[in-house]
Amino acid sequence: MCGIAGVFSYASSRPVREESLLAMREAMIHRGPDGAGLWMAADSRIGLAHRRLAIVDLSESGRQPMSNEDGLVWVTFNGEIYNHAALRIDLQGAGHRFRSGHCDTEVIVHGYEQWGIEGLLARLDGDFAFGLWDGKTETLFLARDQIGVKPVYFSDQNGVMIFASEIKALLKHPDCPRALDLESMQNYLTFLTTPAPTTMFRGIQKLPSGHYLSVRKSGQPRQPRLYRYWDALPGQSELSREGTSHEEGQCVSLVNSKLRGAISKRMMSDVPMGVLLSGGIDSSANVALMSEASSQPVRTFTVGFEGESEYNEFEYSRFVSRQFGTDHHEISITKGDMEGYLDQLVRTQDEPLADWVCVPLYFVSKLARENGVKVVQVGEGADEEFSGYGHYLKYSTMNRNLWRPFQAMPAWLKDLTARMAGVAARRDPSFERMSDFLERAAGGGEMFWGGSVIYWDNYKRMLMTAAAEKSIHFEGKSAGIVDSLFSTYPKIADGQDFLNRMIYLEFKLRLPELLLMRVDKITMSNSVEARVPYLDKSLVELAMDIPAKLKVRGGVPKYILKKAVHGLIPDSVIQRKKMGFNVPMATWLRGDFGRRAESEILNSYFVRDGLFCADFVKTIFRQHRSGVNRAMLIWVLFNLVKWHDCWFEQR
């Protein structure tokens, strides 16, 4: 895993300056402490830069940026191509000559020559982001992998295209602006992150998962254009073929086979590897299958909280470690550790990611690096694609028993009911979710907005001042994003697979822009590469074709995955109640840290300049201290304030 950057002066007479590229590259040294590279075209209209974290082919032949034989095609690449060996054989058979021994980067260069950008992306199996320059057509391509494991940001400034793995690198370029995007901010409040392609910096965008961008120096189309080359839609796996059985046994066999393949291919490494182990199903299956394929004990790493036993999974991870004979390591962190990390956290995130799991993730990935491990396998994605969260079942039940019947009511009755719920919510916080639910149902909106929604529109009305609400025009904006993301999903009739429709939305927003962005930014801040076998493209395509009745059966979540790993990991691991990766933030916010957070929010730019209502902020802190859990409402604001202080007020 690495850091990439580049500048292309496609419609400007200004040359690319080497010092700007170097500054961008060195802002990401944590992503690639093992080496650095730079290439500039002779006419100074295009330049590419690279920081290297050496994992596959540690020799000098793996250095980037990398070119083809005649120097017309150049690439700067971040990630791993797991099928590079098979692609290399195909390309050698077509007459391409390789200079490296087994570097996966080189298949991108020759693959583009052989198949073009669409053909290349259709064949790549991996986690990647790259910038590729075609000197013959004078075209720059940016690409992000199908699921969105690796990020890439870009900014088009008056005919100059600037791109990098991280926003902090873009901001080192003198043409790149540093301005708050208020429209994106209100979406952050709702989704805990900004939906692609927007970011919290006006004029800076991120490439959506499964997309590529092209921009040309001359010819048509000249302006940058986005293209979607893959989507997490049903109908792409073996189960979609005519005559294929959807019976339980067939699905169990396919899930088992694809999971084995996904974990096995992600053991591709010339450096030590490990697993972030919680002792749950997902990470334990990682350990089991890696142990099968390894002659050495698997290295495992677990994080917990000092004095907070209800949040710790040490007991479970130690049990799994003993079962598979792993080389196990643990770390316990405190509230003081969290507070000491906050300033680094907001710089690492680039734009705010309101997920406090970033805190333990930092310390456990740091533990891995300190023990000589540069690559870890993680369990992200399994709960989304196989329905491991209780709220998925709750939403499915609500859709069947409440949402659809309510929408069938006369309009006047729906409006009246929604208004009455709004009045009740203002008197009693326990009615707030129901109020928003009925308001959206009355308006014909979507019920499910994702698994991590905090500030619904009714909350934002209470948070924002009347002036801010009027200037930002947030009403309906988040709903519009959800509608647009659902627009590519096939229309479903009543009673059809509503669960898979919800999962599809997770693959469009929460997974790539919150959970995977979190994993990439935090692990890479420790120069550690994280791999996500449950989000293998082939496994995702299979999961999208597995019917809901096999994902949740008899009230049991992740039913099909549990059947697929039966016998692989102990039954006690499969059957234990899901705990989840959590943080005792609610407790911490009821003490001195909560008083600090309240003071910083009330004295922030957002309250000072009249965007947020001070009374609302005081109310949620008062409610939280009295026992009503407002921790996420508070953390979303505190994370935003700390980020703004760092990037705009230089604190």
Salt bridges, closest charged atoms under 4 A:
GLU19 OE2 - ARG17 NH2 2.47
GLU26 OE2 - ARG25 NE 2.61
GLU26 OE1 - ARG51 NH1 2.91
ASP34 OD2 - LYS374 NZ 2.66
ASP43 OD2 - LYS217 NZ 3.29
GLU60 OE1 - ARG63 NE 3.57
GLU69 OE2 - ARG97 NE 3.91
GLU80 OE2 - ARG531 NH2 3.39
GLU106 OE2 - HIS110 NE2 3.53
GLU113 OE1 - HIS96 ND1 3.71
GLU113 OE1 - HIS110 ND1 2.90
ASP125 OD2 - LYS265 NZ 2.66
ASP127 OD1 - ARG266 NH2 3.96
GLU138 OE2 - LYS217 NZ 3.41
GLU166 OE2 - HIS30 NE2 3.07
GLU166 OE2 - ARG31 NH1 2.86
GLU166 OE1 - LYS168 NZ 2.81
ASP175 OD2 - ARG14 NH1 2.61
GLU183 OE1 - LYS477 NZ 2.94
ASP231 OD2 - ARG228 NE 3.83
ASP231 OD1 - LYS508 NZ 3.16
GLU238 OE2 - LYS258 NZ 2.95
GLU248 OE1 - ARG553 NH1 2.84
GLU248 OE2 - LYS563 NZ 3.88
ASP270 OD2 - HIS102 NE2 2.87
ASP282 OD1 - LYS558 NZ 2.84
GLU292 OE1 - ARG260 NH1 2.76
GLU313 OE2 - ARG576 NH2 3.08
ASP327 OD1 - HIS329 NE2 3.23
GLU330 OE2 - ARG318 NE 2.66
GLU330 OE2 - HIS328 NE2 3.28
GLU339 OE2 - LYS335 NZ 3.31
GLU339 OE1 - ARG596 NH1 3.01
ASP343 OD1 - LYS642 NZ 3.22
ASP350 OD1 - LYS168 NZ 2.85
ASP350 OD2 - LYS521 NZ 3.60
GLU351 OE2 - LYS206 NZ 2.82
ASP355 OD2 - ARG518 NH1 2.55
GLU370 OE2 - LYS366 NZ 2.65
GLU380 OE2 - ARG518 NH2 2.24
ASP383 OD1 - LYS558 NZ 2.84
ASP383 OD2 - LYS578 NZ 2.72
GLU384 OE2 - ARG510 NH1 2.57
GLU432 OE1 - ARG630 NH1 3.21
ASP436 OD2 - ARG440 NE 2.59
GLU439 OE2 - ARG461 NH2 2.50
GLU446 OE2 - ARG501 NH2 2.94
ASP457 OD1 - LYS460 NZ 3.41
GLU475 OE2 - ARG461 NH2 2.77
ASP494 OD1 - ARG404 NE 3.70
GLU506 OE2 - ARG510 NH1 3.36
GLU513 OE2 - ARG144 NH1 3.00
GLU513 OE1 - LYS206 NZ 3.85
ASP520 OD2 - ARG31 NH1 3.02
ASP520 OD1 - LYS150 NZ 2.41
GLU529 OE2 - ARG531 NE 2.51
ASP536 OD1 - LYS265 NZ 2.97
ASP536 OD1 - ARG266 NH1 2.99
GLU541 OE2 - LYS537 NZ 3.46
ASP571 OD1 - HIS566 ND1 3.27
ASP592 OD1 - LYS335 NZ 3.02
GLU598 OE1 - ARG625 NH2 3.03
GLU600 OE2 - ARG596 NE 2.83
GLU600 OE1 - LYS642 NZ 3.82
ASP645 OD2 - ARG651 NH1 3.61
GLU649 OE2 - ARG608 NH2 3.48
GLU649 OE2 - HIS644 ND1 3.31
GLU649 OE1 - ARG651 NH2 2.98
